[in-house]
């Protein structure tokens, strides 16, 4: 099982996984919305590849802190932000319980640190806030995601450790406001 960047041939697998996991809960966004999020920052979006099969994926894009994508529409704007929004992490059912979500998350977090991002945010859905808490994310109960994220959705965030020191990244990386190398637009 290897982690790699998303290629064009992965979208059927990604779309099928996303629909399977979120469809019954009314949270499925569809191919166009998913692809728009990956286009915003291809360098921070990954698949778990098992012999050419998409066994999981992670989509993350620059987004202002305390904000989150609208699930009812594709992304039309690319934000230049020091915060990455981890929009989606899915592992296929038959591969769960093997630590693969953690593997994908560690790869992503290391990439975010190496690229100079300072924070990662997400909206935990379907009771996943316990997983995220165990991985260093803290709930912001004062931020209420819209109903489109489902009942009990929780906005969460964490700082990104600098890949060289292990301490939180700060403005010592690329200058604030300057686009990071993997942003598009």
C-alpha positions in Angstrom: 0.0 0.0 0.0 1.6 3.3 -1.0 0.6 6.9 -0.7 0.9 9.0 -3.8 -0.6 12.1 -5.4 -3.9 11.8 -7.2 -3.8 11.1 -10.9 -6.6 11.5 -13.5 -7.2 7.8 -13.5 -8.1 7.8 -9.7 -11.3 9.8 -10.0 -13.6 6.8 -10.6 -12.3 5.1 -7.5 -12.4 8.3 -5.4 -15.9 9.1 -6.5 -17.1 5.6 -5.8 -15.5 5.5 -2.3 -17.0 8.9 -1.4 -20.5 8.0 -2.6 -20.4 4.7 -0.7 -19.3 6.3 2.6 -21.3 9.5 2.5 -24.2 8.8 0.2 -26.6 7.3 2.8 -26.0 10.2 5.1 -26.8 12.9 2.5 -23.2 14.1 2.5 -22.0 12.9 -0.9 -20.7 15.8 -3.1 -20.0 14.2 -6.4 -17.1 14.2 -8.8 -17.1 17.8 -9.9 -17.0 19.2 -6.3 -14.4 16.7 -5.2 -12.2 17.4 -8.2 -12.5 21.1 -7.7 -11.1 20.8 -4.2 -8.2 18.7 -5.4 -7.5 21.2 -8.2 -7.1 24.0 -5.6 -4.0 22.2 -4.1 -2.9 19.1 -6.0 0.3 18.9 -3.8 -1.8 18.2 -0.7 -4.2 15.6 -2.0 -3.3 11.9 -2.0 -4.6 8.3 -2.7 -3.8 5.1 -1.0 -2.8 2.9 -3.9 -3.0 -0.9 -3.7 -1.7 -2.4 -6.9 -3.4 0.3 -9.0 -6.6 0.3 -7.0 -7.7 3.3 -5.0 -8.0 2.0 -1.4 -8.4 5.4 0.1 -7.9 9.1 -0.4 -7.3 12.4 1.3 -8.3 15.9 -0.1 -7.0 19.1 1.5 -6.9 22.6 0.2 -5.8 26.1 1.5 -8.8 27.6 3.3 -9.1 30.5 5.8 -9.1 29.4 9.4 -12.5 28.9 10.9 -14.1 28.6 7.4 -15.0 25.5 5.4 -16.1 24.5 1.9 -19.8 24.7 0.9 -20.8 21.1 0.2 -23.4 22.2 -2.3 -21.0 23.6 -4.8 -17.6 23.1 -6.4 -14.7 25.4 -5.3 -14.5 28.5 -7.5 -11.9 30.4 -5.5 -8.4 29.3 -4.4 -7.5 30.9 -1.1 -4.0 31.9 -0.3 -3.9 30.8 3.3 -1.4 29.3 5.7 -4.2 27.0 6.9 -5.0 23.8 5.0 -8.5 22.4 5.3 -8.5 18.6 5.4 -11.7 18.2 3.5 -12.0 14.5 3.3 -10.2 11.3 4.4 -11.7 8.0 3.4 -10.4 4.4 3.5 -12.3 1.6 1.8 -14.1 -0.6 4.3 -12.1 -3.8 3.5 -8.9 -1.9 4.4 -10.1 -0.3 7.7 -8.6 -1.3 11.0 -5.1 -1.6 9.6 -3.8 1.8 10.5 -4.1 3.1 6.9 -6.0 6.3 7.8 -3.2 7.1 10.3 -0.6 6.4 7.6 -2.4 8.7 5.2 -2.8 11.4 7.8 0.9 11.2 8.9 2.0 11.6 5.3 -0.3 14.5 4.8 0.8 16.2 8.0 4.4 15.8 7.1 3.8 17.3 3.7 1.9 20.2 5.2 4.9 20.9 7.5 7.4 20.6 4.7 5.4 23.1 2.7 5.3 25.7 5.5 1.6 25.5 6.4 0.8 26.6 10.0 -2.5 24.9 10.7 -4.9 22.2 9.5 -8.6 22.5 10.0 -11.4 20.1 9.2 -15.1 19.4 9.9 -15.5 16.1 11.7 -18.7 14.3 10.5 -20.6 11.2 11.4 -19.0 10.9 14.9 -15.4 11.0 13.6 -14.4 13.7 16.1 -13.0 11.0 18.5 -10.6 9.8 15.7 -9.5 13.4 15.1 -9.1 14.2 18.8 -6.8 11.1 19.1 -4.7 12.6 16.3 -4.1 16.0 17.9 -7.1 18.0 16.6 -9.1 20.2 19.0 -12.8 21.0 18.7 -13.9 24.6 18.3 -17.5 24.4 19.7 -18.0 28.1 19.0 -17.9 27.4 15.2 -21.0 25.7 14.0 -20.9 24.1 10.6 -24.0 24.4 8.5 -26.7 21.7 8.4 -25.3 20.3 5.1 -22.4 18.7 7.1 -24.9 16.6 9.1 -26.0 16.4 12.7 -23.2 16.6 15.2 -20.5 18.0 12.8 -17.6 19.5 14.7 -15.1 22.1 13.4 -11.6 21.1 14.6 -8.0 22.2 14.0 -4.4 21.6 15.0 -1.1 23.3 14.4 1.3 21.8 11.9 4.7 20.8 13.2 7.7 22.0 11.3 9.2 19.0 9.5 12.7 20.0 10.6 12.2 20.8 14.3 8.9 19.2 15.3 7.8 22.5 16.8 4.7 24.4 15.3 5.3 26.1 12.0 5.3 29.8 12.1 5.8 32.7 9.8 9.5 31.8 9.3 8.6 29.9 6.1 7.5 31.6 2.9 6.3 35.1 3.5 2.7 35.5 4.8 0.3 36.2 2.0 2.6 34.7 -0.7 1.1 31.7 -2.5 2.6 28.4 -1.5 4.1 26.3 -4.2 1.1 23.9 -4.6 -1.6 26.4 -4.7 -3.3 27.0 -8.1 -4.9 30.2 -9.2 
